[in-house]
Amino acid sequence: MSDTKKTSNTPEKGRGEIANWADSENAGYEFSFGADASRAPVSQRRQMIKAQQVEGKIGGLVKVTIDGHEIRVPMGTTILDAAREAGIQIPTLCAHEDLCIAGVCRICVVEVEGFRTLQASCAYPITQPIVVHTHTPKVRQARRHIVSLMLANHYGECYTCKRNGNCELQNLAEQYGAERFLFGHPEEPLFEKDLSSHAVVRDMNKCVLCRRCVRTCIDLQEVGVLEAVERGAHTRIDTFMSKPLADVVCINCGQCINRCPTGALTANDPREEIWRAIDDPQKHVVIQTAPSPRAGIGECFGLEPGVPLTFEMNTALRECGFDAVFDTNFTADLTIIEEGTELITRLYKALVEKDEHVALPQFTSCSPGWVKYLEHFYPEYIPHVSSCKSPQQMFGAVIKTYYAQHKGIDPKDIVTVALMPCSAKKYECNRPEMNDSGFKDIDYGLTTRELGQMIKEGGMHLPDLPKSDFDDPFGTATGSGVIFGASGGVMEAALRTVIELVTGEKVESIFEHADIIPVRGFEGIKYVELRVPKVGPVPALLKHLVPNWDWLDGATLKMAVVHGTANAKRVMEDIKAGGKFSHCHFIEFMACPGGCLGGGGQPIPTNPEIRAARAKAIYSEDAAYEVRKSHENPAIIKLYNEFLTDGPCGHVSHKLLHTHYTKRGKVIN
Amino acid sequence: MLQSEHDLMRCEIETLVEKLGRERSSLMPILHEMQRKYGYIPSFAMQVIADELGIHPVEVYSVTSFYAFLKDVPGGKFTIRVCNTISCDMAGKDRVARQLEAELGIKFGQTTPDGRFSLEYTACMGMCDQGPALLVNDIVFTRVTPELVHQILEECRGHFGIYAIQEEVH
């Protein structure tokens, strides 16, 4: 943020200015986002009174004694938070840092002196001095019974479960459970698995009704697919009218998978098919790896979050038997060129040709969860979405055409696998329209977790492996591609390229190290403005589209960065109402909180600290790249010279790299 | 202007929302009205209600499935609910239940093939002093005997609307 201030407060001539929302003239604009805008009932939101310095006054600190430790906490703090502050462990299951309070699982019960019953510490706000005991015999017995009751309805096939070893229920049973099943244990599954979705598999036999998925889907993402249905002993988590997941408005973001404490929600696993393809000597199996899995995969091997293992992973993939390992960042760079060109074309049409039908702001199309969200909830805004495919799909099309030609391999023998931090990518590669290469562009979407499993199956310990680089002809990409993984990354990458193409000046002369800090960070909605200080000559790449840049001289480009579909919803509603965001030119949307690094295919668990650590890893990797701007990527320049000869948004690129969308609507029949 | 069934239902819900309010708390009264009118909450109606109140359709479904008297599938025109609690049990509920099953030819939890009667159990209706008690739609019958069952069913059969019998039979 300090960099922002520096640039905007010292407007030197010929320098670009980028202004944070708060700095802009509309700073007084009333709009509430974030926790205040949560649609969770007030009773379930975290309430906290700001601590006053005056002792004993309302809103002051309250004394609480937990297991003999005396601490003072602001009024409204829950017992759980107070205990954590005091370094005392209280087990939790339904509580999650990203979600509102539910207090349904009761595993966190504690004894509060003066109360007849045990209190759920996650949902008990401290408003007066209290004395708490966290492991009295009464509490221990209650916890044992609670775990046993959960196990009584949990069809636990632990050995074959995807969450074996990473299951919160398993941990609780180990730490607090009884030595035997006090209330029985199901021998047979009671529900059928819902395998209808390409992305998410629901197995209600393992559900413990903690409602984390419900709160994730309804409050955090505001998609509204899952809810508790029926009541009492018949309660189950289900979709609208108990329909299969593929038939409802699920956007496949997989945030529910990341927050499910058990194996009730998992991703659709293509590992077996991929192994089979690898073992088939006829097949040329190619994998592309997205930036976010590198920042997360270490967690599968017990490392701290935020350790990037890009080059170790390349070695592991080759060891697994993949014939070529590519970097999705290559097509991320390609996306920047294509999407940027599309934006310039739209702006030109709107500003110079005064075409009123041009759909602005242009929305990004990299996040398949976001695309499906828009198709369901705002189908009338489909013309606003960039027609560019996501980097994953672009790569598939390029591999099965350009690469196949280059290598002299029949594209029907090529199997393309995409390593993604995302469950929606599994759905995206199965979209019927994604076969512009004449074959299914991407055959399988693989998540970070599943690759971790594959590497383990291959008998490797990832952090110990030697490093190796990506394969030619796409080679190592640029730093711009890497940051696609974090919220704001697409915008930053686009800005680096656009600024240079338009002004003809180096980005580094405007932003130190080409780090565009205002678009980074985890704020739900970021709004930035960029005044074009001067214009340069039109680069050769874009000559066929615009004669000169004069029309952009002195113009102010308005942009926004949005992550999480709940925030996307607010921005869309604002656009619908003709508010601030309807005047934007370009908006980056990511379906998952934090962007791809918080995606539904990333290692479990997830929380704000873990996502921040992964973001740090991504930005540190970006900083280490020599080439950090998409248009400077030599492989991209080569691709346009050799293959996409009619330039960005030309005929070939339109056929291979662009797509169309479906008006789905939200009505469920 | 030609209006489809869905258009009409949408209009109706909009009117209800105008009358009952647009808050989440208006959900129950709206669902009650729909249940009264249609005998169940159609899935289309749930989605329109959700839209109007700014909540998710699955939440409406969740609420509907929570309450026994709100249904998401069409039941019979007359839903007969027999009290299943201990006082009515001791007062001879079993005979009444058997008579109902025999006369309608269906078991509890089922609907007659002609779609006229549904049979189910309900929890206590507070008529413990006058058991056995049963409900036909929202009308209570107390001190029911097998003979009275026949009489009630006959009256229902002879009726057109859902309010078969306006006066309570005691």
HADDOCK unambig.tbl for C-alpha pairs under 7 A between the chains (distance, minus, plus):
assign (segid A and resid 224 and name CA) (segid B and resid 56 and name CA) 5.37 0.50 0.50
assign (segid A and resid 224 and name CA) (segid B and resid 58 and name CA) 6.36 0.50 0.50
assign (segid A and resid 225 and name CA) (segid B and resid 58 and name CA) 6.30 0.50 0.50
assign (segid A and resid 226 and name CA) (segid B and resid 58 and name CA) 6.69 0.50 0.50
assign (segid A and resid 227 and name CA) (segid B and resid 58 and name CA) 6.16 0.50 0.50
assign (segid A and resid 227 and name CA) (segid B and resid 59 and name CA) 6.35 0.50 0.50
assign (segid A and resid 227 and name CA) (segid B and resid 62 and name CA) 6.25 0.50 0.50
assign (segid A and resid 228 and name CA) (segid B and resid 62 and name CA) 6.02 0.50 0.50
assign (segid A and resid 229 and name CA) (segid B and resid 62 and name CA) 4.70 0.50 0.50
assign (segid A and resid 229 and name CA) (segid B and resid 65 and name CA) 5.90 0.50 0.50
assign (segid A and resid 229 and name CA) (segid B and resid 66 and name CA) 6.54 0.50 0.50
assign (segid A and resid 230 and name CA) (segid B and resid 62 and name CA) 6.80 0.50 0.50
assign (segid A and resid 230 and name CA) (segid B and resid 65 and name CA) 4.81 0.50 0.50
assign (segid A and resid 230 and name CA) (segid B and resid 66 and name CA) 4.55 0.50 0.50
assign (segid A and resid 231 and name CA) (segid B and resid 66 and name CA) 5.32 0.50 0.50
assign (segid A and resid 239 and name CA) (segid B and resid 58 and name CA) 6.42 0.50 0.50
assign (segid A and resid 240 and name CA) (segid B and resid 57 and name CA) 6.74 0.50 0.50
assign (segid A and resid 240 and name CA) (segid B and resid 58 and name CA) 4.62 0.50 0.50
assign (segid A and resid 240 and name CA) (segid B and resid 61 and name CA) 6.25 0.50 0.50
assign (segid A and resid 241 and name CA) (segid B and resid 61 and name CA) 6.66 0.50 0.50
